[in-house]
Amino acid sequence: MGIVAGLDSSPDFTRIVVCDSDTGAVLRQGYAPHPVEGAEGGGRPSDVDPQAWLLSLGEAAGGGLLEGVQAIGVSAQQNGLVPLDVQGNTVRPALVGGDKRAQVAAADLVDALGGREAWAQAVGCVPQAAQPVTKLRWLNKTEPEAALRTTMLMQAHDWLVWQLLGRPVRRTTDRGGASGTGYWSAATGTYRQDLVELALGHQAALPDVLGPSEAAGTTPEGLLISAGTGETMAAAFGLGIGLGDAVVSLGASGSVMAVHPEALVDSSGMITSLADATGMHLPVVTTLNAVRALRGAAELLGVPDLEGLSDLAMKSTPGAHGLVLLPYLEGERTPNLPHTAGTLAGLRRESMRPEHLARAAFEGMLCGLADALDVLRGRGVDVRRIFLLGPTAELPAVQAVAPALFGAQVVVPQPADYAALGAARQAAWALGVSQGTLDPRLPPVWQGAVAQVLEPGEELAVGQAVRQQYVSVREQAHPGAFRT
């Protein structure tokens, strides 16, 4: 039996899981919050000293947690940009998270290359405010002196791997992390240095992109460090999803991603073509409104929490007595309606009851995500099983509605540190390949996630009728919104 560790450095904390390399069984765990100082408000990008990640890592690994570990995998928050100078020191704090002011930089980049389709063809995605390529543009326009001193670009997991290895000359990333930068193409497997120059104003050195089972290196103590990857890719790997599987994540906003054998080019910009941690691809479609629509409905109805909103919705019936909510409360990205507002349709005397509005909020949120699923299905992505993630996936109203609206089996995994587990699984793969016991093309088979399985069953026809009711209202309010 080998022992490996997976490290997940999220925006707020570091989690470490130590696992049996053969089965994935968790042997022990560590946790530490990240220091909060240094984050700026006022709509600016969050500025974080990367040393805070190392401090948190050290605290999480305390007490001999890593004793006996032979390999470590690193997962970290995506879209974090670490600009380095010629000596390898940070030019400024890392830029992490989103930044509404960077929307201007994103629009500038779209125009500078000749439109959304040009970006989709170049790197499989259209620049968004959070992406590293957009942050480079923001840096160039807002802090030109810092931009001029930037000679090397890394992301959070790249930087952590580099630090664990003792800052070697060679700097690395993986295809999953690289695919989210906006200057690496998942379709061609190559960087677009011209896009870096377009954004930053000059060229910069970029990390070598490793294959899924390659090791980034070995520490002086002999500890193997795998390639690492972004949190999304690590979580997908930790869940064990494969062809035919999709993941629907319920946060304030929502996302749908699925495993696909090839990169997709989508000129509408609705699909972001990411690479995964296994050699496949993860096309992603994002909605701006998911749980925020539920919270808005709860506040409107004076319900103290989402559990209460769910209980209220369960007193209604499918279709909410004709009440339909288009949950576009923050505008919307899928479909691309950035300046629109939500719509409440079907108001009649009999439908104007709290339980029907509560039901319409759940149905509207899930119908919006079903629209995102249809974007992927419309491009030939096979979706037969859907993993539903997020705390609200446990709500009875979500579980009652989702299988029939999605038209597929829904799996609700037990809460776990799936990103850390995915990082550990990657470490086990790289360790096995280095020892000659694993095929570099086939990851280790680990125990699947403990999960609740929900079938559409007899409710499928009812769910499709609810969906059609929603689509009719959407088409009336926004004709042709999904035409590309």
N, C-alpha and C positions, 0 to 999 in steps of 0.2 A: 504493500500500500504506500502510495506517495501522499504527501500533504501539500496543498497549494492554498494560496490566499487570493481573494478578490477585494480590491479597494475601490470604493465609490466615493468620489469627492463631489458632492452635490453643491448647489449654491449655498446651503446653510449648514451642512455637516459632512463628516466623513464616517462612512460605515465600512467595516472590514468583516468579511466572513472567511473562516479557515475551514477548508473542505477536504474530504477524502478525494483524491484525484481520480479514483476509479468509479465511484458511485455518485459523487456530488453531495454526499451526506455532510451536513454542517456540524463541525466539531466544536467550534467556539466562535464568538463574535466580539467585535469592539465598536465603540461609538464615541464621537466627540463633536461638539458643535464648532462651527467656524467663528472666529472673532468677528464682531459686528462693526468695528470701527473702520472708517475709510469709505463707506458707501455714501455716495452723494445723492441728494434728492433733487427736487425741482425738475424732473423729467430728463436729467442728464444720464448718460450711461453710468452704471455702477462702477466705481473705481475701487479695485481690490488689490492689495499687495499680495502677490502670489506666495510670499513667505507665510501668510496666514494659512494657506492650504497645507504647507509642510508642518506647521505647528500643530494643526488639527490632526494630521496624519500621525505624528509622533505621539500625541495624547491617546488617540484611538488604539494604537499598537502597543500601549504600555502594558506592564505586568506580564511580560513574556508571551504575549498573544501569538507572536510569529515564531515561537520556538519550534524547530523541526520542519518549518516550511521550506520547500525546495524551489518554489516559483511563485511569482506575484503577477497578477494582471491588474491593470489600472483602468477604471472607468471614471469619467469626469463630466461635469456640466458642458454642454455644447455651446458653441458660438462665443466662447471666451477667447478674446484676442490678447496674446502676450507679445508686445513689441519689444525686441531686444536690440541693443547696440552692437558694435563690432567686437566688444569684449564679452558679449553674452549677458550683459546686465540689462535689467528692465529699463526702458527709456522713460516709462511712466507706469503707474499702476495698470494692471490688466483691465481691459474693458469687457464686462460681462453683462449678461441679460440684454434686455431691449432698451430702446431709447426712442421716444416719439419724435424727437428732433431729427433723428437719423432718417426719418421718412423722406426728408428733403434730399438727403444724400442718396437714398435708394432711387428716388425718381430721377436724380441727376445721372446716375449710372445707367439706368434704363435708357434714357435719351442718348447718352454719350455713345452707346454701342449700337444704337439704331432700333431700339424697341424690345418688347418682351420676347418676341419670337427669336431674335438674335441671341438673347441670353439663354433661352431654353435650348437652342441648338448648340451653344458654346459649352455650357456646363450643367444643363439639365434642370436649372431653376432660374427664377427671376429674382433679383435682389430684394431682400426684405430688410427691415430696420435692424434686426438682431444679428444678421450675418457678418462674419469677419470682413468680407469684401466691402460692405457698406460702412463698417466701423473704420476701415482704412480711409475711405473717402471723407468721413467725418473728421478723422484725425488730420488729414491733409488740409482740409478747409478751416478747421477750428484751432488746431495746434501745429502750425506748419514747422516750427523748430523741432518739435518732437518727431514729426513725420520724417524730417530730413535725417535725423540721427538713427532712424529705424533701419536696420540692415538685415534682420532675421525675424521671421514670423513663426509663432507657435500658438497652439491652442492649449487649454488647461491640461488635458491628459498627456499631450506631448511634453509639456514642461515638467510635469511630475515624473514621467518616465526618465527624462533626461537628468533630473536631479537625483533620482534613486540610483542611477548608473554612475553618478559622480561627474556629470557634465562632460561627457566624452566629445570628441571632435565631431563624430557623426551624430546627427539629430534625426529622429524618426517620427513618423505618425503611422496611422493605418488608413485603409481606404474608406472605412466608415466615417471617421472624423474628417478626412480630407474632403469627402463628398458634400459636407455642409458648409464649406468655406466660401463658395461662390467663385473660386478660381481653380478648381480641380474637377474634371469631368469623369463621372462614373461610367459613362459610355465608352470613353477612349482610354481611361486609366492614366491620364496625363494632366499636368498642370497647364494653366493658361497664364504664363508670366506677363503677357500683355495686359491682362485684366488687373493684375496686381499693380502694374505701372499706371493703368488708367485710373485706379482708385487712389494709390499712394503718391503718385507723381514720379516714382522711380522704381526700379526693380529691387527685389529683396530676396535673400536666400530662403528656401523653403525646405521642410524636412523630407527625407526620403520616405516613400510610401511602402510599407511592408505588407506582405501577404498575410492572410488570416492566421496561419499557424506559425509564422516566423517569430523569432525572439528578437527583441530590441537589443539585448546584450546580457551580460552577466556582471554582477557586482564583484568587487574584489574578494568578498566573502564566499563567492560561488553561487549566489542566489540568482536564478534566471528571472529575467523580466520580459514578459510577453509584449506584443505590439501596443496593447491598450486600445481603447476606442471610446466613442461618445456614449453618453448615458442611454440614448434611445437604442442604439445598436446592442449595447451590453444587456439592456433589459430584454430585448427580443431574444437574444442568445440564452439568457438565463431562463426565460419562459419555455424555450425549446420549440419555438414556432418554426414551421416549414412551409413548403408549397401548399396552397389551399387555405392557409391561415391568414387572418387579419387581426390587428389589434386596434380597438377603439378605446381611446383614453379620454376620460371625463374629468377635465379640470375646469377652471373658469372658462377657458376656450377648450375646444375639442380637437382631436386629431385621429385620423384613420391611416394606418399603414399596413401594407401586406407584403409578403415575400413573393418575389417575381424573378424569373431567370434572367431578365435583361433590363437594361436601363430604359426608362421611358422618356421621350421628348414631348413636352406638352406646351404648345405655343400660347395657350391661354394663361399659363402661369399657375394654374390651380394645383398641379402635381409638382412636388419637389422630388427629384430623382436622387435618392440617397443610396449608398452602398451599405451592405450589412457586414456582420463580423464573420461570415462564413464563406464568402465568395459569391453570394447572390446579391440581390438588390432589394431595397426597401422604398418603393414609391410611397410618398406621404401626401395626404390631403388634409388641410387644416381648416377648421371653422373658428370664427372669432367668438362664437356664442354657444356655450354648453351650460355648465353649472351656473354661470352668471344669470341665465334666464330663470333658473329655478329660484335663485336667491331674490331676484327681482319680484317674482310672483309671491314668494313668501312674505316679503316686506309689504307688498300691496295688500295682501290678505291679512296681515297682522299675525302671521304664524311664526312662532319663535325660532323654529329650526326646520331643516329639510326633512327630518324624520316626521315632523308634524305635517309638512306639506304632502309627503308621501301617503300618510294615513288619510289625509283629506282626499287626495286623488283617488284612492282605492274605493271611496264611497260613490264615485262616478262610474260611468260605463265607457267602453271603447268608443272613441269618436267624440267624447265630451259633449253629447247632445248638440253636435254641429259646431261647437266652438273650436276655432283653429288659431293657434298662435304661430306666426312667423317670428322666430326669436332673434331678429337682427338688431339687437339692442345697442351694439357697438359698431354699426355698419356690418358688413360681412365680406369675407374673403372667398367663400365657396357658397353661392356664386359671388363673383366679383362685384360687390355693391358697397364700396367703402363709405358712401355718404348717405345710405338709406337708414331707415328706422324700422322698428318692429311693427307688425300688423296683427291686430286682433279682429278676426272676422267671425261671422255666424252669430252675432248677438241677437237673441230673441228673448222674450220674457222667460221662457222655460230654461234657457241656457245660462241666465244671469244668476248663477249660484256659485258660491266659493269652491265647492268640490269640482265643478266643471272647469273652472279656470285653472285649478291646480292640475287636473288631468291634462288640460290643453298644454300646460307648461311642459310636462313630462313628454307628451307626444310630440310637441313642437321641437324640443331639444333633440329627441331621438330621430325625428324625421329629417332634421337638418344634417345629422350624422349619416343617415341613410342616403341622403343626397351625395355626401362625400364618398360613401361606398360605391355609389353608382358611377361616379367619375372614374374610379379605378376599374370597376367591372366593364365600363364602356370602352376601356383601353385593353381589354382582354385579360385582365388580372383575375385569376381563379380565386373565389372566396367561398369556401364551404363551411368554415368554422371561424367564429369570432371570439377573441379574448377581450373581455370587458374589464378595463382597469379604472381605478380611482375609488375613493371612499363611497361615492354615491352609487357605485355599481351594486352595493349591498342593499340598497333601498328596495322594498317590495314593489313600489310603483315602477321602478326601472326594470326590474326582473320580470314583471308581469307584461310589460309592453315590448321590450327589446327583441326577443326572438321572432315574434310575428312581424314586427316592422322591418327587421333586417332580413327576414326570410332565410335564416340559417341557424344552425346550432350555436348557442351562446355559452361560453365558458367563463365563469367568474372565479379567477384564481384566488386562493387564500393569500392575504397580504404577506409579502416577504420582500427581502432586499434583492429584487431580481437583477438590478444593475450590478450589484456586487457579486451575485452568483454568476452572472454572465462573464464578468471579469475573471473570476476564479476558474470558470470552465475554459476560458481562453488560455489561462496560465497552464492548466492541465494538458491542453492540446499541445502547446509549445513545448512543454516538458516531455510529453510522450514522443513527440517528433524528434527532439534532441537525443532521447534515449533509444530511438529506433523501435519503439513499441506501438506507435500510432502512425496512421497514414496522414500525410500532410493535407490530403483532400477530404478527410472524414473526421469531424470533431468527435470527441469522446461522447458516448451515450450515457447521459445522467438520468436520474430519477425525474419524472415529470412533475410539474407543479400540482400540488393538492388543490382541487378545484370543484366547484359546483357546476353541473352541466344542465343547461336549460334547452329544451326542444321547442320548436314552433308549434308542433302538434296541431290540434283541431282549431287553434286560434289563428292559423296562418291566413285563411280567407278574410277573417275579420280585420287582421292587421293590415292586409293589403288594401282593404276598403278605407281604413283610416289614412293610410299613406296616400291613396288617390285623392281623398278629400283635401289633404294638405297640399298636394301637387297642384290641384285645381286652383286653390287660393293663391299659391305662389305664382302661378302663371298669369292669373288675373292681375296681381299686384306688380309683377315684374316679368312681362312677356319676353320670352326668349333669353332669360337670364343665363341659361346654361349653353347657349350657342357659342361656339368658339370660332 
